[in-house]
Amino acid sequence: MAQHLNCTYVPDRDFLLDGGGRVEIIWYVDYTCRHTRRIRDIVGRSPQRFGAQSTAIVVRFILPNNDDQGAELAARAAIAAARQDRFSEMNTALFEQRPDYSQDGLEALAAEMGLDVAQFRADMASDETDEKLEFDRRSLGDTTHLHMPLIFIDGRFYDGAWDEDAILDAIEKPLGVRLSLASEDFFHWAASAGLVLILATLLALLVANIGFHDQYEHFRETDFALSFGEHSFALPLEMWINDGLMALFFLLVGIEIKREIIFGELSSWDRAILPIIGAVGGMVVPAVIYAGVNWGGEYIHGWGVPMATDIAFTLGIMALLGSKVPTSLKIFVSALAIADDLGAILVIALFYGEGFHLEPFLIAVAVVAVMGLLNWGKVWNRMPYMFLGVVLWFYIHESGLHATLAGVITAAMLPSRRPADGRSVAAQAVAIVEGEDEPEHMGDTAVRRLTNAVERLREPGFHLQEALEVYSNYLILPLFAFFNTGLLILGSTFSPMAPESLGVILGLYIGKPLGIVGIVWIATRLGWAKLSSEISWTQMIGAGFLAGVGFTMSIFISSAAFSGSELEGVKLAVLLASTAAAVTGSVILWFAPAIGSPVAKKGTE
């Protein structure tokens, strides 16, 4: 939603349709809009249902973006009537008229109501009326994507169903609705996923360092088994999370990568080249720095640890910085992080498996082939792919490759198609409803057809992502963080100068910004790509440091590359480097002058 909305009652500007109350409804009216006309009785009945003193209905005006002058004439008529303290009557009369308003018709309506027509005519064309219409327009800020009817309930845009009970529930706010709104606010807050990860990490560190480290380790290593007859498949709890639940996380990462490649920022070379180049630099340079520090040593195999960027943390920090980060920089970092994830997935698959066993690998290949046939046959139902994904996970795990690879392969096998034409789906929905004998009590068949039509608006991967994303961000990743960061700090022998730890710290904190900014600078100088005019090089450096927040992916790779005390040391190094990179990047972006500011202009002269 757009920023700078002013959706609270302004007494000297707004018109109250009903008296004050605990719930404030801001209703944007276009008297020619059939959707607004349809729900006006529902809005009007709210004081009757909850009591006259329970709601305050404020009317503002919104004008359509077309050449029809009827909506503006009607709005001016309502404002002019308000100057003679007859707003409510005029509002009702305008809704009862056919929406083909004219100046003569509105003056005749004013005469029927007993208004002073000369004053009414003058007020319709007055500067005060112009100011009122402009105030109402500006109160929506730069919003361009909200659809009629526009209703804000206690400052929140109502985007629910246009059903009377749904709207009145939103006004009344029973406990279930309040809990739903609170959770929606939290989940839609861009920094929430990162905050939950931080809390899970702090909890793990607290548990491990207040005397429960042994119990924590014992719980992580406790075996959980799936049994069927004489057959049993057992893994420690930590592996169920790292190899099992994280496969769902990688499934969502794969869906996002595929969408960006097919439809998004990576779908054309012109848009993809800069973030791909940046991602390559941000992976290669940290790996080279780590390898340089550990060259000839026994820990050289950990070069993949500092390559990864944690997209949840990086974008969450950018969201907290707000307007300090230009939109084009957020898009660049999002695309870079997705390309970075793809590189990390390939590194995990190729270099961090556990041996290799041919027979289960061949079965896994056969499962992928079946998925490919389903995709080729345009089987859009998601369930066969999910079932086969579970089978694929088992055989990839048994083959010695990293089991999370199954999530990425399943995402790649899900069929893709461009979103449907919204107008066609809307027309179909209208036809389905109008075909019912009692539209207010639709039958099961009609509801099923309507659900199928609406679901067609997006590809299968989108719906799967919608169903799993909350669980991934607020359950799977926090569990991963909790079971992988319970490190013993008090009394530990951790040394940041140990080669494996130093390589990770330098790779994330120095290598990431150096690799990203350096290769992007070279690419722009050579004319291979062009940096957005909204982004300054100082801001690019800040974003480079934020990309050094490795956390989830870096810890994941470290768990595959190390064990024992070395693993704990590398994890601590990841936490330290990620924290330092987050603080440094945030400070740089906070104080970086925006393009077009006097400081920025002076710096480029």
C-alpha positions in Angstrom: 0.0 0.0 0.0 1.1 3.5 -0.7 2.8 5.6 2.0 1.5 8.9 3.6 -2.1 7.9 3.7 -4.3 10.3 5.8 -7.2 8.0 6.8 -8.3 9.6 10.0 -11.1 12.1 10.6 -10.2 15.7 10.1 -13.0 17.8 11.7 -12.6 21.0 9.7 -12.2 19.1 6.4 -14.4 16.0 6.5 -18.1 15.3 6.4 -19.6 13.1 9.1 -22.5 10.9 7.8 -23.1 9.6 11.3 -22.1 10.8 14.7 -18.9 10.0 16.6 -18.2 6.5 17.9 -15.4 4.1 18.8 -15.0 2.8 15.2 -14.0 5.3 12.6 -15.0 4.5 8.9 -13.5 6.6 6.2 -15.6 5.9 3.1 -14.4 7.2 -0.3 -17.4 7.8 -2.5 -17.8 7.9 -6.3 -21.5 8.3 -6.9 -21.2 6.8 -10.4 -19.4 3.7 -9.2 -21.7 0.6 -9.2 -19.6 -1.1 -6.5 -19.9 1.9 -4.2 -23.6 2.1 -4.7 -23.9 -1.6 -4.0 -22.3 -1.5 -0.5 -23.7 1.9 0.6 -26.6 0.2 2.4 -24.2 -2.1 4.3 -22.1 0.8 5.5 -25.2 2.7 6.4 -26.5 -0.2 8.5 -23.5 -0.3 10.8 -24.9 2.3 13.2 -28.2 0.4 13.3 -26.4 -2.9 14.2 -23.9 -1.6 16.7 -25.7 1.5 18.0 -25.7 5.1 16.9 -22.7 6.0 19.1 -20.5 3.0 18.0 -19.4 4.2 14.6 -18.3 7.4 12.9 -18.8 7.3 9.2 -16.7 9.9 7.3 -17.4 10.5 3.6 -14.7 11.6 1.2 -14.8 11.8 -2.5 -12.7 10.0 -5.2 -13.0 10.9 -8.8 -12.5 8.3 -11.6 -9.7 8.6 -14.1 -11.9 9.1 -17.2 -13.7 11.9 -19.0 -17.0 11.4 -17.4 -17.8 14.6 -15.4 -20.8 13.1 -13.6 -18.8 11.9 -10.6 -17.2 15.3 -10.0 -20.5 17.1 -10.4 -22.1 14.8 -7.9 -19.3 15.3 -5.4 -19.5 19.0 -5.8 -23.2 18.9 -5.3 -22.7 17.0 -2.0 -20.1 19.5 -0.8 -22.3 22.4 -1.8 -25.3 20.9 0.1 -23.0 20.5 3.2 -22.5 24.3 3.1 -26.2 24.6 3.9 -26.1 21.8 6.5 -27.9 19.3 4.2 -25.1 16.9 3.4 -26.7 13.7 4.6 -29.9 14.3 2.7 -28.0 15.2 -0.5 -25.8 12.1 -0.1 -28.9 9.9 0.1 -30.6 11.6 -2.8 -27.5 11.3 -5.0 -27.4 7.5 -4.5 -31.1 7.3 -5.3 -30.7 9.1 -8.6 -29.5 7.5 -11.8 -25.7 8.0 -12.1 -26.0 10.3 -15.2 -25.6 13.6 -13.3 -25.8 17.0 -15.0 -25.6 20.5 -13.7 -29.2 21.3 -14.5 -30.4 18.0 -12.9 -28.4 18.6 -9.7 -29.8 22.2 -9.4 -33.3 20.8 -9.8 -32.5 18.2 -7.1 -31.3 21.0 -4.8 -34.5 23.0 -5.5 -36.6 19.9 -4.5 -34.7 19.7 -1.2 -35.5 23.4 -0.5 -31.9 24.6 -0.8 -30.9 28.1 -1.9 -30.1 27.2 -5.6 -28.1 30.4 -6.2 -25.8 29.7 -3.3 -25.8 26.0 -4.2 -24.6 26.8 -7.7 -21.9 29.2 -6.4 -20.7 26.7 -3.8 -20.3 24.0 -6.4 -17.8 26.1 -8.3 -16.1 27.7 -5.3 -12.4 27.5 -4.4 -13.4 25.9 -1.1 -15.0 23.0 -3.0 -11.9 22.7 -5.1 -9.8 22.5 -2.0 -12.0 19.9 -0.5 -11.7 17.6 -3.5 -7.9 18.2 -3.6 -7.7 17.3 0.1 -9.6 14.1 -0.4 -7.4 13.2 -3.4 -4.2 13.9 -1.4 -5.4 11.9 1.6 -4.8 8.7 -0.4 -1.1 9.7 -1.0 0.5 8.1 -4.0 -1.9 5.1 -3.9 -2.7 3.8 -7.4 -3.6 0.2 -6.9 -6.6 0.3 -4.5 -9.9 -0.7 -6.0 -13.4 0.6 -5.4 -15.1 0.5 -3.1 -12.6 2.2 -0.8 -13.3 1.9 2.9 -10.8 2.4 5.7 -11.9 1.1 9.1 -9.9 2.7 11.9 -7.2 3.7 9.4 -6.9 0.2 7.8 -7.9 -0.4 4.2 -10.7 -3.0 4.1 -9.7 -5.6 1.5 -12.0 -8.4 2.5 -15.1 -9.7 0.9 -17.9 -7.3 -0.1 -20.3 -9.5 2.0 -22.4 -7.8 4.6 -21.4 -10.0 7.5 -17.7 -9.8 6.5 -17.8 -5.9 6.4 -19.8 -5.7 9.6 -17.4 -8.1 11.3 -14.5 -5.8 10.2 -16.3 -2.9 11.8 -17.3 -4.8 15.0 -13.9 -6.5 15.4 -14.6 -9.6 17.4 -11.7 -11.4 19.0 -11.0 -13.6 16.0 -10.8 -10.6 13.7 -8.6 -8.7 16.0 -6.2 -11.6 16.3 -6.2 -12.1 12.5 -5.5 -8.4 11.9 -2.6 -8.4 14.5 -1.0 -11.5 12.9 -1.5 -10.0 9.4 0.3 -6.8 10.5 3.2 -8.8 11.9 3.5 -11.2 9.0 3.4 -8.3 6.4 6.1 -6.4 8.3 9.1 -7.0 6.1 11.4 -7.2 9.1 9.3 -9.7 11.1 10.9 -12.9 9.7 14.4 -11.5 10.6 13.2 -10.5 14.1 11.9 -14.0 14.7 15.2 -15.5 13.6 17.1 -13.2 15.9 14.8 -14.2 18.9 15.3 -17.9 18.1 19.1 -17.4 18.0 19.2 -15.4 21.2 17.0 -18.1 22.9 19.4 -20.8 21.7 22.4 -18.9 23.0 20.7 -18.3 26.3 19.8 -21.9 26.8 23.3 -23.1 25.9 25.0 -20.6 28.2 22.9 -20.7 31.4 23.7 -24.3 32.3 21.6 -26.3 29.8 24.1 -26.9 27.1 24.4 -30.7 27.7 20.6 -31.1 27.7 20.4 -29.0 24.6 22.9 -31.1 22.8 21.2 -34.3 23.9 17.9 -33.1 22.6 19.4 -32.2 19.3 20.9 -35.6 18.9 17.9 -37.6 20.0 16.8 -40.0 17.2 13.3 -39.8 15.8 12.2 -42.7 13.6 9.5 -43.4 11.0 8.6 -47.1 11.1 6.5 -49.3 8.8 6.5 -53.0 9.7 10.1 -54.2 9.9 11.4 -51.1 8.2 12.6 -48.0 10.1 14.1 -44.7 9.0 15.7 -42.8 11.9 17.5 -39.5 12.0 18.6 -37.2 14.9 16.2 -34.3 15.5 18.8 -31.8 14.2 19.0 -33.7 10.9 15.2 -33.9 10.5 15.3 -30.1 10.7 18.4 -29.4 8.7 17.7 -32.0 6.0 13.9 -32.5 6.2 12.2 -29.2 7.1 14.8 -27.1 5.4 13.9 -29.0 2.1 10.6 -27.1 2.3 12.6 -23.8 2.7 14.6 -24.7 -0.4 11.4 -25.6 -2.2 10.2 -22.0 -1.6 13.6 -20.6 -2.6 13.4 -22.7 -5.8 9.9 -21.4 -6.6 11.1 -17.8 -6.1 14.1 -18.4 -8.3 12.0 -20.0 -11.0 9.4 -17.1 -11.0 12.1 -14.5 -11.2 13.8 -16.3 -14.1 10.5 -16.8 -16.0 8.5 -13.6 -15.2 10.6 -11.4 -12.9 13.8 -9.5 -12.5 15.9 -12.3 -14.0 13.6 -12.9 -17.0 15.5 -10.7 -19.4 19.3 -10.2 -19.8 19.1 -6.4 -19.6 17.5 -6.6 -16.1 19.3 -9.7 -14.9 22.9 -8.9 -15.9 23.7 -6.5 -13.1 22.3 -8.5 -10.1 23.8 -11.7 -11.6 27.2 -10.1 -12.0 26.9 -8.7 -8.5 26.0 -12.2 -7.1 28.9 -13.8 -8.9 31.3 -11.3 -7.4 29.7 -11.6 -4.0 30.2 -15.4 -4.1 33.7 -15.7 -5.7 35.6 -13.0 -3.7 34.5 -14.3 -0.3 35.4 -17.9 -1.3 38.8 -16.7 -2.6 39.5 -14.8 0.6 38.6 -17.8 2.7 40.7 -20.1 0.5 43.6 -17.7 0.7 43.5 -17.6 4.5 43.2 -21.4 4.7 45.4 -22.4 1.7 47.2 -25.6 2.4 45.3 -26.2 5.6 42.8 -28.9 6.6 39.8 -26.5 6.6 40.1 -25.4 3.0 36.8 -27.2 2.2 34.9 -24.6 4.1 35.2 -22.0 1.3 31.5 -22.2 0.6 30.5 -20.8 4.0 31.0 -17.1 3.4 29.4 -17.2 -0.1 25.8 -16.9 1.0 23.5 -14.0 1.6 20.5 -14.2 4.0 17.7 -12.6 2.0 15.3 -12.4 5.0 17.7 -10.4 7.1 19.0 -8.3 4.3 15.6 -7.2 3.0 14.3 -6.9 6.5 17.0 -4.4 7.5 16.3 -2.5 4.3 12.6 -2.3 5.2 13.5 -0.9 8.6 15.6 1.8 6.9 12.5 2.9 4.9 13.0 5.8 2.6 16.7 5.8 3.2 16.9 2.9 0.7 15.7 3.7 -2.9 13.2 1.2 -4.4 15.6 0.4 -7.2 18.3 -0.7 -4.7 15.8 -3.0 -3.0 15.0 -4.6 -6.3 18.6 -5.0 -7.2 19.4 -6.6 -3.8 16.4 -8.9 -4.0 17.4 -10.1 -7.5 21.1 -10.4 -6.3 20.0 -12.5 -3.3 17.9 -14.8 -5.4 20.8 -15.3 -7.8 23.1 -15.8 -4.8 20.7 -18.5 -3.4 20.9 -20.3 -6.8 24.7 -20.3 -6.5 24.6 -21.5 -2.9 22.2 -24.4 -3.9 24.6 -25.5 -6.6 27.5 -25.4 -4.3 25.7 -27.4 -1.6 24.6 -30.0 -4.2 28.0 -30.4 -5.8 30.4 -30.1 -2.9 28.7 -30.8 0.4 27.1 -34.2 0.0 28.0 -37.3 2.0 29.5 -39.7 -0.4 27.7 -41.2 -3.3 25.5 -44.3 -3.8 24.4 -45.1 -7.4 21.3 -47.2 -6.9 19.2 -44.7 -4.9 20.6 -42.0 -7.2 19.1 -43.8 -10.2 15.8 -44.1 -8.5 15.9 -40.4 -7.7 16.5 -39.7 -11.4 13.5 -41.9 -12.3 11.3 -39.9 -9.9 12.5 -36.6 -11.5 11.6 -38.1 -14.9 8.1 -38.9 -13.7 7.8 -35.3 -12.5 9.0 -34.1 -15.9 6.3 -36.2 -17.6 3.7 -34.7 -15.4 5.0 -31.2 -16.2 5.1 -32.0 -19.9 1.5 -33.3 -19.7 0.5 -30.0 -18.0 -0.8 -31.6 -14.8 -1.5 -28.5 -12.8 -2.5 -30.2 -9.6 0.2 -29.7 -7.0 -0.4 -32.8 -4.9 1.4 -35.3 -7.3 4.5 -33.1 -7.3 4.5 -32.8 -3.5 4.1 -36.6 -3.0 6.8 -37.3 -5.5 8.9 -34.6 -3.8 8.8 -36.6 -0.6 9.9 -39.8 -2.4 12.6 -37.8 -4.1 13.9 -36.4 -0.8 14.3 -39.9 0.6 16.3 -41.3 -2.4 18.5 -38.2 -2.7 19.2 -38.5 1.0 20.1 -42.2 0.6 22.2 -41.4 -2.5 24.6 -39.2 -0.4 23.7 -35.9 -2.1 22.3 -33.2 0.1 18.6 -34.0 0.7 17.5 -30.4 0.5 18.3 -30.6 -3.2 14.9 -32.4 -3.5 13.1 -29.1 -2.6 14.8 -27.2 -5.4 14.2 -30.0 -8.0 10.5 -30.2 -7.0 10.2 -26.4 -7.5 11.8 -26.7 -10.9 9.4 -29.5 -11.9 6.2 -27.6 -10.9 4.5 -26.4 -14.1 4.6 -22.7 -14.9 2.2 -20.6 -16.9 1.5 -16.9 -17.2 -1.2 -15.5 -15.0 -4.7 -15.6 -16.4 -6.4 -12.5 -17.9 -8.1 -11.0 -14.9 -11.0 -9.6 -16.9 -11.9 -13.1 -18.3 -11.8 -14.6 -14.8 -13.9 -11.7 -13.4 -16.5 -12.2 -16.3 -16.5 -16.0 -15.5 -17.1 -15.3 -11.8 -20.0 -13.0 -12.6 -21.5 -15.6 -14.9 -21.2 -18.3 -12.2 -22.9 -16.1 -9.6 -25.7 -14.9 -12.0 -26.3 -18.5 -13.0 -27.4 -19.4 -9.5 -31.1 -19.4 -8.6 -30.2 -17.9 -5.3 -26.9 -16.0 -5.6 -26.9 -15.2 -1.9 -26.9 -19.0 -1.2 -24.5 -20.4 -3.8 -24.4 -24.1 -4.2 -21.2 -26.2 -3.7 -20.7 -26.7 -7.4 -20.8 -23.0 -8.1 -18.4 -22.3 -5.2 -16.0 -25.0 -6.6 -16.1 -23.5 -10.0 -15.6 -20.0 -8.6 -12.6 -21.2 -6.6 -11.1 -22.9 -9.7 -11.5 -19.6 -11.7 -9.9 -17.5 -9.0 -7.0 -20.0 -8.5 -6.2 -19.8 -12.2 -5.1 -16.2 -11.7 -1.7 -17.5 -10.5 0.5 -20.5 -11.4 0.7 -23.6 -9.1 4.0 -22.5 -7.5 2.4 -19.3 -6.3 -0.3 -21.0 -4.4 2.1 -23.5 -2.9 4.3 -20.6 -1.8 1.3 -18.8 -0.3 0.4 -22.0 1.7 3.9 -22.7 3.0 5.7 -19.3 3.3 4.4 -18.4 6.8 5.4 -21.8 8.1 8.8 -21.5 6.5 9.5 -18.0 7.8 8.0 -18.4 11.3 8.5 -22.1 12.1 11.0 -23.8 9.9 13.7 -21.1 9.9 13.4 -20.3 13.6 13.6 -24.0 14.4 16.7 -24.2 12.2 18.2 -21.2 14.0 17.4 -22.5 17.4 18.9 -26.0 16.8 22.0 -24.7 15.1 23.1 -21.6 17.1 23.0 -23.0 20.7 26.8 -22.3 20.9 28.7 -22.3 24.2 30.2 -18.8 24.4 31.0 -18.6 28.2 34.2 -20.5 28.7 34.6 -21.5 25.0 37.9 -21.6 23.3 36.7 -19.7 20.2 39.4 -17.7 18.5 38.5 -15.3 15.7 42.1 -15.7 14.5 41.7 -19.4 13.9 42.1 -19.8 10.1 38.6 -21.3 9.5 36.9 -18.5 11.6 39.1 -15.7 10.2 38.3 -16.9 6.7 34.6 -16.7 7.3 34.7 -13.3 9.0 36.9 -11.7 6.3 34.9 -13.4 3.6 31.5 -12.1 4.8 32.5 -8.7 6.1 35.2 -7.8 3.5 34.7 -10.2 0.6 30.9 -9.6 0.1 31.0 -5.8 -0.3 34.3 -5.9 -2.1 33.0 -8.5 -4.6 29.6 -7.0 -5.2 30.6 -3.4 -5.4 33.9 -4.1 -7.2 32.4 -6.2 -10.0 29.4 -3.9 -10.4 31.8 -0.9 -10.7 33.8 -2.7 -13.3 30.7 -3.8 -15.3 29.4 -0.2 -15.4 32.8 1.2 -16.4 33.1 -1.3 -19.2 29.5 -0.6 -20.4 28.2 -4.1 -19.7 25.5 -2.8 -17.5 24.1 0.5 -16.1 23.5 1.4 -12.5 20.1 2.9 -11.8 20.1 6.7 -11.6 18.4 6.4 -8.1 21.4 4.6 -6.6 24.6 6.3 -5.4 27.8 4.4 -5.0 27.7 5.0 -1.3 24.3 3.3 -1.1 25.7 0.5 -3.2 28.5 0.0 -0.7 26.0 -0.1 2.1 24.0 -2.7 0.3 27.2 -4.7 -0.3 27.8 -4.8 3.4 24.2 -5.9 4.1 24.7 -8.8 1.6 27.4 -9.9 4.1 24.7 -11.0 6.5 25.1 -14.7 5.8 23.3 -16.3 8.8 20.8 -19.0 7.6 22.5 -20.1 4.5 26.1 -19.7 5.8 25.2 -21.7 9.0 23.5 -24.3 6.8 26.7 -24.7 4.7 28.9 -24.7 7.7 26.8 -27.6 9.2 27.5 -29.6 6.0 31.2 -28.7 5.9 32.4 -28.9 9.6 31.8 -30.9 12.8 32.7 -30.7 16.4 34.5 -27.7 17.9 35.4 -26.4 14.4 31.7 -26.2 13.5 30.9 -24.2 16.7 33.8 -21.8 15.9 32.6 -21.3 12.3 29.0 -20.7 13.4 30.2 -18.1 15.9 32.3 -16.5 13.2 29.2 -16.4 11.0 27.2 -14.7 13.8 29.9 -12.1 14.4 30.5 -11.3 10.8 26.8 -11.1 10.0 26.2 -8.8 12.9 29.1 -6.5 12.0 28.0 -6.5 8.3 24.4 -5.6 9.3 25.5 -2.7 11.6 28.0 -1.3 9.1 25.6 -1.6 6.1 22.8 0.0 8.1 24.9 2.9 9.2 26.2 3.6 5.7 22.7 3.5 4.2 21.3 5.7 7.0 23.8 8.5 6.4 24.3 8.0 2.6 23.0 11.1 0.8 20.2 10.4 -1.7 20.7 11.0 -5.4 19.7 14.6 -6.1 20.6 15.9 -2.7 23.1 18.8 -2.4 25.6 16.5 -0.7 25.3 13.8 -3.4 25.6 16.4 -6.2 28.7 17.8 -4.6 30.2 14.4 -4.3 29.8 13.7 -8.0 31.3 17.0 -9.2 
